[in-house]
Amino acid sequence: MTPRLYRSRRHRMIAGVCGGLAERYDWDVSVVRLIFVLASFLPIPTHMVLVYIIMWIVVPQAPE
């Protein structure tokens, strides 16, 4: 069974989305945040801030 993606309760600065991704894939949370910030400056069709807000709404918070 694959672990679900949750917003982190431990590694959160705003909503815990990057922390949740880091916990899910067993990555360093600082690296995930750095990748997110760098990707937000790339000229891609989807703005990363919009992706973050959508994930904030869609991804459930981790159970206590």
Number of C-alpha atoms within 10 A of each C-alpha: 3 5 8 10 17 22 25 22 16 11 17 14 12 9 18 22 27 28 24 27 19 21 19 16 10 9 13 13 17 13 12 17 17 12 12 15 13 11 14 16 10 11 8 9 6 10 13 17 13 11 12 16 12 11 17 18 12 11 15 15 17 14 8 4
